[in-house]
Amino acid sequence: MITGLRRSLLYVPGDHAGMIGKSLTLTADVLVLNLEDGVAASAKDEARANIVNALQSLDFGKREVLVRINSLASETGRRDLLALVPCRPDGICLPKIEGAGAIEAADQIVSRLESENGIPEGSIRIHAMIESAAGALSAAGIACASRRMASLVFGSADYTKDLQCHPGEDRAELWLALQMIVTAARAGGIDAVDAPCFAFRNTELLRREAAQARRLGYEGKSAIHPGQIEIINSIFDVTAAEVAWAESVLAELHEAEGRGKALTTLEGRLIENPHRTAAERILRRRREH
């Protein structure tokens, strides 16, 4: 049973069986078993076999387990999906998505494979990586392309290469994409996950990036090294102050409703239904922890 939290997504190379086993000792909410970038072409078959074996034999506990496959436009990607859907991962992470059509095509294949393997329809979710200018501009359609959609995941390395930009530590050059992705995700009712901090030994930069993403509305951030997980989890966790605020909001609105009012004030600020929604979301995330 997965927790429902997506504070931290750790990429685990599929061609290193030992690293997959070690990931069971880590506190990442989501493990992304990787078959795509970072796995050499000559190691793709071995990596796929490692992941199939892991899904069939390991107990991942409360962690959500995704597999990042190769592009479905390639024969390798199609073989990935055929081999992995029967193993029932929690989700499939699709790289370099640039339009809703790619999601719709993946949905059809996954639906057929679920049916052929006796898997309840819709069990396997889709996570789409936004890694290009075209992907960012199509993010709203991608987020709503299928009921399987679970998150949009920002892939900043390919995005910066596509734009030919050179982000500084404040990531000002990425702000537009960051905002487009989280806005599209929210419109589609799904999660948004920030890109990794590639300077994995720079903990202060990681903190700044994660805090920035959280302010924008992201649920979590990808990690490329186990040492990043604790910091990411702590920044995207619900704080005691947020819980106290949420409980106060619900209490005040409940009292106002008893007086026939739809809005009231809390600490000198007007509160109404949008604040109720925000408060309920905070408490739901707290319960999921």
GIZI-V108669 format. One record per backbone hydrogen bond with DSSP energy under -1.0 kcal/mol. CO is the residue of the C=O (numbers start at 0). NH is the residue of the N-H. E is the energy in kcal/mol with one decimal. If there is no record, write none. Layout:
co:CO nh:NH e:E
co:CO nh:NH e:E
//
This chain:
co:6 nh:220 e:-2.6
co:7 nh:29 e:-2.3
co:8 nh:222 e:-3.3
co:9 nh:31 e:-3.3
co:11 nh:33 e:-3.2
co:12 nh:15 e:-1.4
co:15 nh:19 e:-1.6
co:16 nh:20 e:-2.1
co:17 nh:21 e:-2.4
co:18 nh:22 e:-1.8
co:20 nh:23 e:-1.3
co:21 nh:24 e:-2.3
co:22 nh:25 e:-1.3
co:28 nh:63 e:-2.6
co:29 nh:9 e:-2.7
co:30 nh:65 e:-3.1
co:31 nh:11 e:-2.9
co:32 nh:67 e:-2.1
co:33 nh:13 e:-2.2
co:35 nh:38 e:-2.0
co:39 nh:42 e:-1.8
co:42 nh:46 e:-2.6
co:43 nh:47 e:-2.5
co:44 nh:48 e:-2.2
co:45 nh:49 e:-2.4
co:46 nh:50 e:-2.2
co:47 nh:51 e:-2.5
co:48 nh:52 e:-2.4
co:49 nh:53 e:-2.4
co:50 nh:54 e:-2.7
co:51 nh:55 e:-1.6
co:52 nh:56 e:-1.6
co:53 nh:57 e:-2.7
co:59 nh:62 e:-1.8
co:61 nh:2 e:-1.6
co:63 nh:30 e:-2.8
co:64 nh:89 e:-1.6
co:64 nh:90 e:-1.3
co:65 nh:32 e:-2.9
co:66 nh:92 e:-2.7
co:67 nh:34 e:-2.5
co:70 nh:73 e:-1.9
co:73 nh:77 e:-1.7
co:74 nh:78 e:-2.3
co:75 nh:79 e:-2.2
co:76 nh:80 e:-2.1
co:77 nh:81 e:-2.2
co:78 nh:82 e:-2.1
co:79 nh:83 e:-2.2
co:80 nh:84 e:-2.1
co:83 nh:86 e:-1.4
co:84 nh:87 e:-2.0
co:89 nh:124 e:-2.2
co:90 nh:66 e:-1.5
co:91 nh:126 e:-2.6
co:92 nh:68 e:-1.4
co:93 nh:128 e:-2.8
co:99 nh:103 e:-2.4
co:100 nh:104 e:-2.4
co:101 nh:105 e:-1.9
co:102 nh:106 e:-2.7
co:103 nh:107 e:-1.9
co:104 nh:108 e:-1.8
co:105 nh:109 e:-2.8
co:106 nh:110 e:-2.6
co:107 nh:111 e:-2.0
co:108 nh:112 e:-2.4
co:109 nh:113 e:-2.7
co:110 nh:114 e:-2.2
co:111 nh:115 e:-2.4
co:112 nh:116 e:-1.4
co:113 nh:118 e:-2.8
co:114 nh:117 e:-1.1
co:119 nh:122 e:-1.8
co:124 nh:91 e:-2.6
co:125 nh:149 e:-3.0
co:126 nh:93 e:-2.9
co:127 nh:152 e:-2.8
co:128 nh:96 e:-2.2
co:129 nh:154 e:-2.8
co:131 nh:135 e:-2.3
co:132 nh:136 e:-2.3
co:133 nh:137 e:-1.3
co:135 nh:138 e:-1.1
co:137 nh:141 e:-2.2
co:138 nh:142 e:-2.6
co:141 nh:144 e:-1.4
co:145 nh:148 e:-1.3
co:147 nh:125 e:-2.3
co:149 nh:190 e:-2.3
co:150 nh:127 e:-2.2
co:151 nh:192 e:-2.6
co:152 nh:129 e:-2.5
co:154 nh:158 e:-1.4
co:155 nh:159 e:-2.8
co:156 nh:160 e:-1.6
co:157 nh:161 e:-2.5
co:158 nh:162 e:-2.5
co:159 nh:163 e:-1.4
co:159 nh:164 e:-1.6
co:167 nh:170 e:-1.6
co:170 nh:173 e:-2.0
co:171 nh:174 e:-1.0
co:173 nh:177 e:-2.8
co:174 nh:178 e:-2.6
co:175 nh:179 e:-2.7
co:176 nh:180 e:-2.6
co:177 nh:181 e:-1.9
co:178 nh:182 e:-2.1
co:179 nh:183 e:-2.3
co:180 nh:184 e:-2.5
co:181 nh:185 e:-2.4
co:182 nh:186 e:-2.3
co:183 nh:187 e:-1.8
co:184 nh:189 e:-2.7
co:190 nh:151 e:-2.1
co:191 nh:218 e:-2.2
co:191 nh:219 e:-1.1
co:192 nh:153 e:-2.7
co:193 nh:221 e:-2.2
co:197 nh:199 e:-1.9
co:198 nh:201 e:-2.2
co:200 nh:202 e:-1.3
co:201 nh:205 e:-2.0
co:202 nh:206 e:-2.3
co:203 nh:207 e:-2.2
co:204 nh:208 e:-2.7
co:205 nh:209 e:-2.7
co:206 nh:210 e:-2.6
co:207 nh:211 e:-2.3
co:208 nh:212 e:-2.5
co:209 nh:213 e:-2.4
co:210 nh:214 e:-2.2
co:211 nh:215 e:-1.6
co:212 nh:217 e:-2.5
co:219 nh:193 e:-2.8
co:220 nh:8 e:-1.6
co:222 nh:10 e:-2.1
co:224 nh:227 e:-2.3
co:225 nh:228 e:-1.4
co:227 nh:231 e:-2.1
co:228 nh:232 e:-3.0
co:229 nh:233 e:-2.1
co:230 nh:234 e:-2.0
co:231 nh:235 e:-2.2
co:238 nh:242 e:-2.0
co:239 nh:243 e:-2.4
co:240 nh:244 e:-2.3
co:241 nh:245 e:-2.6
co:242 nh:246 e:-2.5
co:243 nh:247 e:-2.1
co:244 nh:248 e:-2.6
co:245 nh:249 e:-2.3
co:246 nh:250 e:-2.0
co:247 nh:251 e:-2.6
co:248 nh:252 e:-2.5
co:249 nh:253 e:-2.1
co:250 nh:254 e:-2.1
co:251 nh:255 e:-2.3
co:252 nh:256 e:-2.3
co:253 nh:257 e:-1.5
co:255 nh:258 e:-1.0
co:255 nh:260 e:-2.8
co:256 nh:259 e:-1.8
co:263 nh:270 e:-2.9
co:265 nh:268 e:-1.5
co:268 nh:265 e:-2.6
co:270 nh:263 e:-2.2
co:271 nh:274 e:-1.0
co:271 nh:275 e:-1.5
co:272 nh:276 e:-2.3
co:273 nh:277 e:-2.0
co:274 nh:278 e:-2.6
co:275 nh:279 e:-2.8
co:276 nh:280 e:-1.9
co:277 nh:281 e:-2.1
co:278 nh:282 e:-2.2
co:279 nh:283 e:-2.0
co:280 nh:284 e:-2.4
co:281 nh:285 e:-2.0
co:282 nh:286 e:-2.0
co:283 nh:287 e:-1.7
//
